[in-house]
Amino acid sequence: MPLTWAGLAGPFRTADSVALAALLLDATEQERVAFAADVERRVRAESDWPEWSHYSPAGLFALTVIGCMPTAARAAALLTRRGMRDWGTISVDRFLAIARARRLPWLGDLGVRLAGRLPARDPMTADWAFVEALLLAGGAEPPATEGAVRAWLWSISGDWWSSTSLADGFRDSPWLDAFLPGVFEIDGIGLGLPATRAGQPDADFATAIATLVADGRLDRKTVLEATVGRLVRGDRPAALRPFARLYQQLSPGTAELGAYAADHVRLLQEGPSRVAGLAQRSLRALDDAGLLDLDTLLEASVPTLLRPEKVLVKAQLVWLDRRARRTPERAADLLETVATALDHPALDIRERALTVIDRHLGEVAPGSPAHSRITALTIPRDEVSAPPPTPPPVSPIATVPAIESPGELAEEVIVLLHDPSAVGWERVLAGLVALAPSGLAAALGPVLDRHPQPFQDLWGRLPFLGEAIRAALGHERGHVMRERLRAAARGDWASQIHTPASILTLRVAEVAAGLAEQPVPCLLAAPTHVTGSIDAGVLVDRLARFEAAGRTPWPLDLQQALLRLPRATGSDVLARAGTLTSPAGRQLAAWLRSGGLPDPVSTRFEQSTRDADGRVIVRRVVVNLEPARTDDNRILLEDPLVTLTRRSRPEYGSYYAEFPEPLAMALPHHREAAAAWALPEIAALADLDQRGASLLPLLAECSGPAGPALTLAVAYGLGARHQSDRVAAVDAFLLLADGPLPDAYTLPHSPHPDAAPPGVLPSPDEPSAARRIPKIPAARASGGESPSGRHASGGVPAAGCFAAGVGMELGDLCADGTVKLSRVVPALADAVQAGAAVSVWELLRAALPPLLQAAPRGLPDLLELATRTATSTGAREEITGLAPIMARGGGSRLVREAKRLQAALSAA
């Protein structure tokens, strides 16, 4: 009986693979092949699948494919379609039974084709299990593609509990010899290699491969060569870690190391810290055995002595020192190489290099050219002779260009789907409102057709944008979306605004509702600058267009536009605003005359989590906001945006959703308020090792007074876990550093007798008034000075410049480990390198007193940076807390760095 879809409908409806296989095998081979074209049409017409069942029928279609296709190429073309890629749902036994019953000679070829289509990123182990079964049944060798290697590797590591050890899993695999070379060749694969687990020391990749080498299953020379080659080619440090462990477990002897001496030199010079350490120890073993040429050692040493890892540099200096004792006749060459370390940024490294040079300089003939060169290199540099570099000039803030055509609007909508940004959203909304509806259908209709899913989601801004596009095209909307838009635009904004970023979602809903019910000439709140700011004259002109057209602005659009106006307005713009006659025009004129939204009261607030004994185990410093006015001149958006009361315990969650720009652009002239809203997420960069500090430069480019929220945000950013986030914080610091702080700024540390000592947390039972640190009057922006030239606060400047405020916050946060000081020091060094040495010194002068008292990890490095910064800026001031450190005596690095800083500050 010929095969038909009507005849197969029953097994598909009930998901009965047994019945389906029986129907396929009951047909003749000619009938099955004749049905192949119908199978191809139905598989490609994926929209027809739901007529059978609520589940995905890919597994059943796969049985139909293997039951009817005449060639491996046609079968693979169907099985690799997007809707058929769920190979883990296929019944392998029945699939193979059908193939055997048909006596297919190309089953192995099918497995090879499918193996080649396994995705390189996150292949499913269940898919590999299916492919592997085909390969084994067909006696075929799989291709060593990245997807196949990753899938095989993860299937082996995922089954480690089912065998005696991971080594047995590799040993029993028929693909070990085919796939293992790819493990050493594919970049990034080390991130997914099995690592050691508690209680299973043999459950990691390095131990398993080393075991197979020791057992003779794998060739030692081949594995060692592949391991060294992987390390030399480089990768992310975490991806190289398993291979570095394998190198250690192989523990090559000096005879083996000699063949890779050049590779080890390169690893020492360029490899990640751990890999460079392995190479250094290997080369030193060669040298101790007399198998390393001195010229090779000198070649390896020059770049190594300038590496930032001081452990490596110190070990290299010790090595060169020992070699100089062994070969005094080559002391000149060795000491010239050691002198390279005199250019290292770490002062203690320079001291060690000078010690080595002094120890062996007598071996160099006095008066010789080499002696003269070495002596010249050891002359101290005059670091004060050249003025410190200055930061580069700040670029003007870019403007936001308007969308000019429907085609450009369609392109921007597609960009929003893949790479959303606040400026992109603003341009799209403004284009939807401003462009003539007659030309939009041809451009935007295909966008809705080709990307239906994002506009049909149940949350976010895109569904509202889809409705705005449909409204611009004149389409009717459904009842559900009509109710959602009515709820979003009903004006009860206080309950719907969770952060300033929520305003953008409500504005998209307002545009969707307004385009259909109350069209307007243009969008009032469309920013003229990428910070979100609107030129006051442009807004006056926009409202004049509304009056000429007899249109009433949308409420949320008008209020967002008011919040985006600058504080100061020219007299000519004020005069033009005074000629507006509509209620919205009169409101704009009054807003401009009053200076806009008053700055809210920003108060520093400490959150903490305590254990059963009342000890603080987690501390986070945030900011509360209170409105500055309570009169009738407020707009509806005002209270939700400038009222913020944090809980007593830290909160963990997202405060600016997918991307941060809407938060800054909602209040472009009140960056302190925006920073207060974002502060928990920015703090998480440091205390939870999260990612995402791109908001910090945006806030720095906005305007408005800085206060505790902005200083805390930069302080937390400088202590972020990830380098890219610290770079963003340094960028913000460079823009803000010289700005002032308000007179009433509350200091976390001060010489006031009622202030809590550093590192001591106030009790949560104290009233809020008692928990506030006493205020100190502001000094001039560069830091107040007494008539004697010393800062009146004994080294902790009063509230004045922004850099000092950040320093005070860092002193508080780093003193008890809330922020890791070891992360802050490199960021501050980058700021010095960028030309902000004077600002960094203001920061350090404020941060050091509490840190000297608490002595957290990383303090010697901070003191070293302070010495360099004070020397380059010519600072001559007292730092409270240095004397007790110096009085400790001993030769610890902390004491040495404290003495060095005091000497720099006391220099004539």
HUBEL-V980835 format. One record per backbone hydrogen bond with DSSP energy under -0.5 kcal/mol. CO is the residue of the C=O (numbers start at 1). NH is the residue of the N-H. If there is no record, write none. Layout:
co=CO nh=NH
co=CO nh=NH
This chain:
co=4 nh=8
co=5 nh=9
co=8 nh=12
co=9 nh=13
co=10 nh=14
co=11 nh=15
co=11 nh=16
co=15 nh=17
co=16 nh=20
co=17 nh=21
co=18 nh=22
co=19 nh=23
co=20 nh=24
co=21 nh=25
co=22 nh=26
co=23 nh=27
co=24 nh=27
co=28 nh=32
co=29 nh=33
co=30 nh=34
co=31 nh=35
co=33 nh=36
co=35 nh=39
co=36 nh=40
co=37 nh=41
co=38 nh=42
co=39 nh=43
co=40 nh=44
co=41 nh=45
co=44 nh=46
co=45 nh=48
co=46 nh=49
co=48 nh=51
co=49 nh=52
co=49 nh=53
co=55 nh=57
co=57 nh=61
co=58 nh=62
co=59 nh=63
co=60 nh=64
co=61 nh=65
co=62 nh=66
co=63 nh=67
co=64 nh=68
co=65 nh=68
co=65 nh=69
co=71 nh=75
co=72 nh=76
co=73 nh=77
co=74 nh=78
co=75 nh=79
co=76 nh=80
co=78 nh=81
co=81 nh=84
co=82 nh=85
co=85 nh=87
co=86 nh=89
co=87 nh=90
co=90 nh=92
co=91 nh=95
co=92 nh=96
co=93 nh=97
co=94 nh=98
co=95 nh=99
co=96 nh=100
co=97 nh=101
co=98 nh=102
co=99 nh=103
co=99 nh=104
co=100 nh=103
co=104 nh=107
co=106 nh=110
co=107 nh=111
co=108 nh=112
co=109 nh=113
co=110 nh=114
co=111 nh=115
co=112 nh=116
co=113 nh=117
co=114 nh=117
co=115 nh=118
co=120 nh=122
co=124 nh=128
co=125 nh=129
co=126 nh=130
co=127 nh=131
co=128 nh=132
co=129 nh=133
co=130 nh=134
co=131 nh=135
co=132 nh=136
co=133 nh=137
co=134 nh=138
co=135 nh=139
co=135 nh=140
co=143 nh=145
co=145 nh=149
co=146 nh=150
co=147 nh=151
co=148 nh=152
co=149 nh=153
co=150 nh=154
co=151 nh=155
co=152 nh=156
co=153 nh=157
co=154 nh=158
co=155 nh=159
co=156 nh=159
co=157 nh=160
co=159 nh=162
co=160 nh=163
co=165 nh=169
co=166 nh=170
co=167 nh=171
co=168 nh=172
co=169 nh=173
co=170 nh=173
co=173 nh=176
co=175 nh=179
co=176 nh=180
co=179 nh=182
co=179 nh=183
co=180 nh=183
co=180 nh=184
co=181 nh=184
co=181 nh=185
co=182 nh=185
co=182 nh=186
co=186 nh=189
co=188 nh=191
co=189 nh=192
co=190 nh=193
co=194 nh=205
co=197 nh=200
co=200 nh=197
co=200 nh=203
co=202 nh=166
co=204 nh=208
co=205 nh=209
co=206 nh=210
co=207 nh=211
co=208 nh=212
co=209 nh=213
co=210 nh=214
co=211 nh=215
co=212 nh=217
co=212 nh=218
co=213 nh=216
co=219 nh=223
co=220 nh=224
co=221 nh=225
co=222 nh=226
co=223 nh=227
co=224 nh=228
co=225 nh=229
co=226 nh=230
co=227 nh=231
co=228 nh=232
co=229 nh=233
co=230 nh=234
co=236 nh=239
co=236 nh=240
co=237 nh=241
co=240 nh=244
co=241 nh=245
co=242 nh=246
co=243 nh=247
co=244 nh=248
co=245 nh=249
co=246 nh=250
co=247 nh=251
co=253 nh=257
co=254 nh=258
co=256 nh=259
co=257 nh=260
co=258 nh=261
co=260 nh=264
co=261 nh=265
co=262 nh=266
co=263 nh=267
co=264 nh=268
co=265 nh=269
co=266 nh=270
co=267 nh=271
co=272 nh=276
co=273 nh=277
co=274 nh=278
co=275 nh=279
co=276 nh=280
co=277 nh=281
co=278 nh=282
co=279 nh=283
co=280 nh=284
co=281 nh=285
co=282 nh=286
co=283 nh=287
co=284 nh=288
co=285 nh=289
co=286 nh=291
co=287 nh=290
co=291 nh=293
co=293 nh=297
co=294 nh=298
co=295 nh=299
co=296 nh=300
co=297 nh=301
co=298 nh=302
co=299 nh=303
co=300 nh=304
co=301 nh=305
co=303 nh=306
co=304 nh=307
co=308 nh=310
co=309 nh=313
co=310 nh=314
co=311 nh=315
co=312 nh=316
co=313 nh=317
co=314 nh=318
co=315 nh=319
co=316 nh=320
co=317 nh=321
co=318 nh=322
co=319 nh=323
co=320 nh=324
co=321 nh=325
co=322 nh=326
co=323 nh=327
co=327 nh=330
co=328 nh=331
co=330 nh=334
co=331 nh=335
co=332 nh=336
co=333 nh=337
co=334 nh=338
co=335 nh=339
co=337 nh=340
co=338 nh=341
co=339 nh=342
co=340 nh=343
co=341 nh=344
co=346 nh=350
co=347 nh=351
co=348 nh=352
co=349 nh=353
co=350 nh=354
co=351 nh=355
co=352 nh=356
co=353 nh=357
co=354 nh=358
co=355 nh=359
co=356 nh=360
co=357 nh=361
co=360 nh=363
co=361 nh=364
co=365 nh=368
co=368 nh=372
co=369 nh=373
co=370 nh=374
co=371 nh=375
co=372 nh=376
co=373 nh=377
co=374 nh=378
co=376 nh=379
co=381 nh=383
co=382 nh=385
co=389 nh=837
co=398 nh=530
co=399 nh=401
co=405 nh=409
co=406 nh=410
co=407 nh=411
co=408 nh=412
co=409 nh=413
co=410 nh=414
co=411 nh=415
co=412 nh=416
co=413 nh=417
co=414 nh=418
co=415 nh=418
co=415 nh=419
co=421 nh=425
co=422 nh=426
co=423 nh=427
co=424 nh=428
co=425 nh=429
co=426 nh=430
co=427 nh=431
co=428 nh=432
co=429 nh=433
co=430 nh=434
co=431 nh=435
co=436 nh=439
co=437 nh=440
co=437 nh=441
co=440 nh=444
co=440 nh=445
co=441 nh=445
co=444 nh=448
co=445 nh=449
co=446 nh=450
co=447 nh=451
co=451 nh=455
co=453 nh=456
co=454 nh=457
co=461 nh=465
co=462 nh=466
co=463 nh=467
co=464 nh=468
co=465 nh=469
co=466 nh=470
co=467 nh=471
co=468 nh=472
co=469 nh=473
co=470 nh=474
co=470 nh=475
co=471 nh=474
co=478 nh=482
co=479 nh=483
co=480 nh=484
co=481 nh=485
co=482 nh=486
co=483 nh=487
co=484 nh=488
co=485 nh=489
co=487 nh=490
co=491 nh=493
co=492 nh=495
co=493 nh=496
co=493 nh=497
co=496 nh=498
co=499 nh=502
co=500 nh=503
co=501 nh=504
co=501 nh=505
co=502 nh=506
co=503 nh=507
co=504 nh=508
co=505 nh=509
co=506 nh=510
co=507 nh=511
co=508 nh=512
co=509 nh=513
co=510 nh=514
co=511 nh=515
co=512 nh=516
co=513 nh=517
co=514 nh=518
co=522 nh=524
co=523 nh=526
co=528 nh=400
co=529 nh=532
co=533 nh=528
co=533 nh=529
co=534 nh=566
co=535 nh=539
co=536 nh=540
co=537 nh=541
co=538 nh=542
co=539 nh=543
co=540 nh=544
co=541 nh=545
co=542 nh=546
co=543 nh=547
co=544 nh=548
co=545 nh=549
co=546 nh=550
co=546 nh=551
co=547 nh=550
co=554 nh=558
co=555 nh=559
co=556 nh=560
co=557 nh=561
co=558 nh=562
co=559 nh=563
co=560 nh=564
co=561 nh=564
co=562 nh=565
co=564 nh=534
co=570 nh=574
co=571 nh=575
co=572 nh=576
co=573 nh=577
co=574 nh=578
co=575 nh=579
co=576 nh=579
co=577 nh=580
co=582 nh=586
co=583 nh=587
co=584 nh=588
co=585 nh=589
co=586 nh=590
co=587 nh=591
co=588 nh=592
co=589 nh=593
co=590 nh=594
co=591 nh=595
co=591 nh=596
co=592 nh=595
co=600 nh=602
co=601 nh=603
co=601 nh=626
co=603 nh=624
co=605 nh=607
co=605 nh=622
co=607 nh=620
co=609 nh=617
co=609 nh=618
co=611 nh=614
co=615 nh=611
co=618 nh=609
co=620 nh=607
co=620 nh=622
co=622 nh=605
co=624 nh=603
co=625 nh=644
co=626 nh=601
co=631 nh=634
co=635 nh=638
co=635 nh=639
co=636 nh=640
co=637 nh=641
co=638 nh=641
co=638 nh=642
co=639 nh=643
co=642 nh=644
co=644 nh=625
co=644 nh=646
co=648 nh=608
co=651 nh=653
co=656 nh=659
co=660 nh=663
co=660 nh=664
co=661 nh=665
co=662 nh=666
co=663 nh=667
co=664 nh=667
co=665 nh=668
co=667 nh=670
co=668 nh=703
co=670 nh=673
co=670 nh=674
co=671 nh=675
co=672 nh=676
co=673 nh=677
co=674 nh=678
co=675 nh=679
co=678 nh=681
co=678 nh=682
co=679 nh=683
co=680 nh=684
co=682 nh=685
co=683 nh=686
co=683 nh=687
co=684 nh=688
co=684 nh=690
co=685 nh=721
co=693 nh=696
co=693 nh=697
co=694 nh=698
co=695 nh=699
co=696 nh=700
co=697 nh=701
co=698 nh=702
co=699 nh=702
co=703 nh=671
co=706 nh=742
co=707 nh=711
co=708 nh=712
co=709 nh=713
co=710 nh=714
co=711 nh=715
co=712 nh=716
co=713 nh=717
co=714 nh=718
co=715 nh=719
co=716 nh=719
co=717 nh=720
co=722 nh=725
co=722 nh=726
co=723 nh=727
co=724 nh=728
co=725 nh=729
co=726 nh=730
co=727 nh=731
co=728 nh=732
co=729 nh=733
co=730 nh=734
co=731 nh=735
co=732 nh=736
co=733 nh=737
co=736 nh=739
co=737 nh=803
co=739 nh=802
co=740 nh=706
co=742 nh=745
co=745 nh=776
co=752 nh=755
co=757 nh=760
co=759 nh=761
co=763 nh=766
co=767 nh=770
co=767 nh=771
co=768 nh=772
co=769 nh=772
co=780 nh=783
co=786 nh=789
co=790 nh=786
co=791 nh=794
co=793 nh=796
co=794 nh=880
co=795 nh=797
co=799 nh=779
co=800 nh=741
co=801 nh=800
co=801 nh=805
co=802 nh=806
co=803 nh=807
co=804 nh=808
co=805 nh=809
co=806 nh=810
co=807 nh=811
co=808 nh=812
co=809 nh=813
co=810 nh=814
co=811 nh=815
co=812 nh=816
co=813 nh=818
co=813 nh=819
co=814 nh=817
co=819 nh=821
co=820 nh=823
co=820 nh=824
co=821 nh=825
co=822 nh=826
co=823 nh=827
co=824 nh=828
co=825 nh=829
co=826 nh=830
co=827 nh=831
co=828 nh=832
co=829 nh=833
co=830 nh=834
co=831 nh=836
co=832 nh=835
co=835 nh=391
co=836 nh=840
co=837 nh=841
co=838 nh=842
co=839 nh=843
co=840 nh=844
co=841 nh=845
co=842 nh=846
co=843 nh=847
co=844 nh=848
co=847 nh=851
co=848 nh=852
co=849 nh=853
co=850 nh=854
co=851 nh=855
co=856 nh=859
co=858 nh=862
co=859 nh=863
co=860 nh=864
co=861 nh=865
co=862 nh=866
co=863 nh=867
co=864 nh=868
co=865 nh=869
co=866 nh=870
co=867 nh=871
co=868 nh=872
co=869 nh=873
co=870 nh=874
co=870 nh=875
co=878 nh=880
co=879 nh=882
co=881 nh=885
co=882 nh=886
co=883 nh=887
co=885 nh=888
co=886 nh=889
co=892 nh=896
co=893 nh=897
co=894 nh=898
co=895 nh=899
co=896 nh=900
co=897 nh=901
co=898 nh=902
co=899 nh=903
co=900 nh=904
co=901 nh=905
co=902 nh=906
co=903 nh=907
co=904 nh=907
